[in-house]
Amino acid sequence: MTGMFYVMLVIGIVYYTLKVAFIVAYLHFQFENIFIVHIYYNFADTKCIFLLFLFLRIPKYTEFMDTTGLRCDISDIIGRIKIFAAPLQGFTEAAWRNAHHTVFGGVDAYFTPFVRLEKGDLRNKDRRDVDPNNNISLPGMVIPQIIASEPDELTTLADYLVSLGYRMIDVNMGCPFPLIVNRGKGSGILPHPDKVAALVECMADKKFLSDNVKFSIKMRLGHLSPDEWKDLTSILNDSCVSGITLHPRIGKQQYKGSVDLDSFGEFYSAVNKPLIYNGDLCSVDDIRKIISLFPDIKGVMIGRGLLADGGLAAGFKSGYDKDRTELCGTEMYRRELYRKTIQMHSLMYQQYRTFIEGGDAQLLQKLKSNWEYWLPDLDKKKRKAILKANKLDAYLNEVNSIA
């Protein structure tokens, strides 16, 4: 009996000690918003949080998990999080940006596909894409992106954009495609801290500072290794860079495999610049998970997810709306998404017609490319009919019949 008494005594002491600890944590750390989320995502694999809640019988917190794995109150974070549209070559050009903002909205700023030099000069298509006259629906909402491996390249590109009136410029250090990487650009620059340092130093040139030009960087964890960013930490922290967008993959992955949230967390703790998360955000719940894990980020950048569901950004901005969440996947939601996508397609068609010079064939090819991402659950026969149409009129008839 004596042994049993001591066992019960120890259990009682542990019980009340843990109970007091949780109460103190609630008062000091705003338990539901910070402490619980941190414990849940770091220890959920062991199920210890479930057992702890069951043992202590704290009703308020046993309800913070639901079928999505998270139901904490993050409305205060949602209110300040910015949503950015990612730059995707061949997809998020001026026609797409104007149409998306007009039809769906919800995006705070649109990053352009990168502008680059070819044979020492800007390509005509890049000049057209960043021309403010071609982005008339987006005053103050366009952030042009450039890609360079040398300071003189960066200077030429930035000077041109400044002459158009831009005062915020993003520098691509994340493009994973071999054609770019093999030239020491995009993610191909990340294994070379000296090259990164040279570009960053160029951003601090007096002429840019005097014109109040700010630079940001979009990058990956590295090109060959997820640890390459660690050699860039001091360079970034000591720089004039106004913000960083991090896609937590390495360049070699391109878009394969999973994002590395552990490495993103290390970067999040080590770098002192405003940080934007980018990568595999395809639903409102995906966005909410990221901002719950990393509540101090400035915002999130959405690429392929926004192409597939044009209403994703606006859906997040509406807050955690249970009715909207339940509506997703229903026939009503699908019809509305299809209707708006076709409306967006019509606006893009009208803008493309004003500058595509290759006739109907080139216009048709350009419009068809969007269906690589648009409406992924579209009936297979209908998608096939759209892609097989070899005349513009036939193509438009197939598209317009969707809504």
N, C-alpha and C positions, 0 to 999 in steps of 0.2 A: 504493500500500500504506500510505503514511504517513497519508493521509486516512481510510482504513478503520480503521486502528489507533486514531485519535482518536475515531472514531464508537463503536467497541466499548468504548473506555475510558469514555466518557460514559455509555453504556448500563449498564456495570458499576457505575459510581458511583451512578447513579439507582436501580438494582436494590437494592443493599445499603443505601442510605439509606432507601428506602421500607420495606424489610424491618425495619430497626431501628426505624423510626417506628411500625410496627404492633405490634411487640413491646412498646415503651414504652407505647403506648396501651392495650394489654391489661393491663399491670401496673398502670397508674395509674387507668384509668377503668372497670375491670371490663368489658373490651372487648365481650363478647357481649351484655351487658344494656343498655349505654348508647350506646357509640360506634358500633357497627355499626347499631343500629336508627336512630340519627339520620342516619347517612350514607345508609342504604338508602332512607329515606323522602324525603330531600331531593335525592338524586342518582340514584335508580333510573331516571328517565326517560332518562338518557344512557347507561345500562347500564355506567357506568364501574366500579361496584363489582364487577360480574361479571368484567370484564377484569382488574381489579386483583388479584382473588383468583386468577384463572387464571395470571396472570403470576408472582405470588409463591408459588403452590402451597402455601397454608396449609390443609391438609385439614380442620382443625377448623372453620373458618369457611366453607368452601365448602358446608357442609351446613346453614347456618342458614336457607336459603330452601327452601320446599316449594311444593306446589300452591296454598297459601293466600297465599304471598308472605312468610310469616313463621313462623319456628320457634325464636325465641330463648327462652331460659329466663327467664320472667317469673313464676315461681311465687311468688317473694317478694313481688311486687307484688299478685298475685291474693289472697294471704292477708290483705291489709289493705284492699283495695278494698271499699267498701260498695255495695250495690245498693238503689236506691230505686224504688218504683213511682210513676210520674208521675200527676198529676191530669188526668183527662179528663172533662169535663162530660158527664153522662148515662151514663157507663160505669163509672168506678171508684168507685162509691158504696159505702156500708157493706156491702151484701149481697155485692158483688163482692170487697171486701177480705177479709171474713171467710172466704168460700168459697175464695178463692185461697190464703190462708195455710194453711187446713186441708188442702187437697188437694195443692197444689204446693209451697208454701213457697219458701225461698231469698231472700226479700226482707227487708232490714233495717228498713225503715220505709216506710209508705204515706202519701203526700201526698193530702189530700182535694181534690176539686174545690173551686174557690174559693167562699167564703162572701161574700155581698155584701148591701148594704142595698138595699131596695126600698121606696120611699115612706117612708124614714126608719127602717125596721125590718128585722130579719132575716126572711127567708122561712122558713116552716114546714119546708119540705123541707131547708133548710140546717141548721136547729136539729136536726132528726131525724138528719141524716147525721153530725153531729159529736157527738151524744149518746154519752157513753161506754157507756151501757147497750146501744147498738146496735152497739158495736164490741167486744163481750165476748171475741172470740177474739184480740184484738190489744192486750193490755196494754202500754202504753209504746211502741207501734209506729205510732201515728197522729200525723201532723203536719198540723194543719189549715192550710189556705191561705185568705187573705183577699185581696180586691181593693178598692182605694180610690184616689181621686185627691186627697183632702184629709185633713189631719191629724185633724180631728174624726171623719171617717168611720173612719179606721184605729183611733182610740182606742175608738170604740163597739164595733167588731167585736172588737178585742183584749180589751177588758174582759169581754165576754161569754165568750170562750174561756177566759180566765184563771179566770173564775168556775166553769167546768166542770173546772178542774184542769190545763189545758194550760199548759205552760211553754216550749214551742217553737212558734213561729208563722211561717209562710212568707207572704211578700207577693208577689202576682202582678204582675209588670211585663213580661209577655210575651204575654198573650192577644192573638191577632191578628185576632179577629173584629170586623167593622165596628161592630156594635151596642155593643160594649164600647169599642173604640178611639175612636169618635166622642164618647164621654163623657170622654175624657182618661184612660182607665184602661188597664190591660194595657200592650201595647206603645205605646199612644197617649200614655203619659206620658214615654217615653224622649227625645223631641225637646225636652223642657222640663227642663233641669237644675235650675231653681229649684223645680219641683214635686217632683222626686225628692229634692232636698235637704230640703224641708219634711217629707216623709214619714220620711226617715232620721232627722232631728232628733227627730221625734215618738217614734221607737222608743227613743230614749235618755232618755225621760221618767223622772223619779225613781221614779214609782210602779211602772213596769215593772222598773226596776233593783232596787228593793227586794223585788219578788216573784220576782226571779231569772228574769224572762221574757227569752228570747232570740228574736231575729228573724233570718230568712234571707230572701233574695230569689231569685225565679226570673224570669229576664229573657231577652231576645233581644239581638242586636247593636245593634238600633235598630228604628225603625218604617219609615222611608223610606230610610235609608242605613246600610250596615254599619259606618260610622265614628262613629255617634252615641254609642256607648259611651265613646269617648275623652274626651268632655266630662264624663263621669260618674266618671272614674277617681279623681280626688282626693276626690270626695264619698264614694265607696265605700271607698277605702283609709283615710280618716280617720273612718269611721263605727263604730258599735257592732255592725254586721251580723256575724253569726257564720258566715255562709257564703253562697255564691252558686251557683245552678244556671244555666248558660248554654246556651241552645239557639242554635246558630250559624246562624240565618237572620234575616232582617228580618221585621217584622210584615206588610208588604205581600205577602210571598211566601205567607203562611199556611203550608201544608205542601208547596208546590210547589218544583220545582228541587232543587238539592243543598245539603247543609250546607256551610258555609264554614269548612273546617278551618284555613286560613291565618289568618283573622281570629280564630278561637278561639285559635290559638297566640299571637297578639299579646296577646289578653286574658289568657291564661294567664301570660304574662311580666310584664304590667303591673299586675295586681291582686294584692294581698297577702292576700286572704281565701281560706279553704278553698274549693275549686272542685269542682263536680259537672258532668259532661258530660251533655247530653241531646240526642237527635236521631238518628233513623234507625238505631237499634240493633235489628237483627232476628235476630241469630245470635250464638253464642258467639264466633265469629271477629271479628264487628264490634266486640264489646266488647274483645277482646284487642288489636285494632289501635289502638283509642283509648287504652288504658292503656299501650301500648308507645310511642305518640307523645307522650303526656303522663303520664309515670310519677308525677308529684307530685299528680295530682288525688285528691280525697278519695273519689270514687266516681262511679258512673254512674246516670242515671235513665232507666228504660225505660217507654215508653208503649204505642204501637200494637204493638210487637214482643212485648210481654208479653201483650197481649190475644190475639194470633194464636197464640202458643205459650206457654201458661201455665208450662211447665217451663223457660223460658229462664234465669231467674235461678238456679234450683237447678242447672241444667246448668253454668253458669259457676262457681258455688261449688264444684262437684266438681273443679275444676282442669282442666288440659288433658288430657282423657281421650280418647286416640285411638280407643278402642273405641266411646265414646259418639258421637264425631264421625262415625265410619263408620256408626253405627247410625241417625243422623238421615237421614230420607228413606226408610228401609226400612219394610217392611210391619209389622214388629214395633214399631218406634218409633211409627208412625202409629196403630196400634191402641191402644197405651198412652196416647198423647196424647188420642185420641178418648174412651177410657174415662174418663180423669180429667176431661176437659172436661164430659162428661155428668154425672159425679158433682158437679162444681162447679155446673153448671146446676141440679141438684136442690136443692142447699143454698141457692142464690140464690132459687129458687122458693119454698122454705119460708119464707125471711125476708121476701120481698116480700109474701107472703100475709098477714103479720101487720099490715101498715100500709097497703097500697094499698086505697083506699076506693071506687074506681070499678068494682068488680066484675071479672068475668072478662075483659071487653073491655080494660080498662086494664092488667090484669095481663099479658094476652097481648101487648099492644103493647110493654110494658116488656121482656118477655123476648125478643121478636123483635129488638129493637134491637141486642142483643149480637152477632147474626150478621153485622153489618157488618164485624166483625174476626175473629170466631172461625173457626178451621179453614179458612183460605183455600183449601186444596186439596180441600175436601169436594166430592163428586160434585155437579155442577151440578143434576141432576134432584132430588137429595135436598134441596139447599139451596132450590130453588124450591118443593118440596112443603112445607118448613117455613115458608117465608115466606107461602105462599098459604093455609095453614090458617087458617080464620076462626072456629074453635071451640077453646077451650082443650084439651079432651080430644084432639081430632084433632092439635093441635100437639104435645102431650106424647107422643103415640104416635109421631109422626114423629121427634121428637128422641131418644126412648129406643131407637128401632130402629137408631140409628147405631152404638151400642156393641155 
